[in-house]
């Protein structure tokens, strides 16, 4: 299982802690410290589309007008912190964010 996120994100830390406590082998990838390739971003964008970009964040509001109107891949490549965090890959399944529903789905499997 891989968690893509930002190391300072509380939701990413909670997800990692909960999944590891439940006995899951978890690899954490800080997308800011270890940038993702275009192919990796494309895979996540294909799965989640525009939902992958956190338009409520202060980071997004600070973008230039050009970047605000750019495609999600350009936004995320320029500012990885814009990604809704965490993104969890469990085998071939992907999950966006961390809430009770996602937690139950991952702990049940």
Secondary structure, DSSP 8 states (H G I E B T S, - for coil): -EEEE-TT-HHHHHHHHHHHHTT---EEEETTTS---HHHHHHHHHHHGGGGB-TTSHHHHTS-HHHHTS-HHHHHHH-GGGB-S-EEEETTEEEES--HHHHHHHHH-
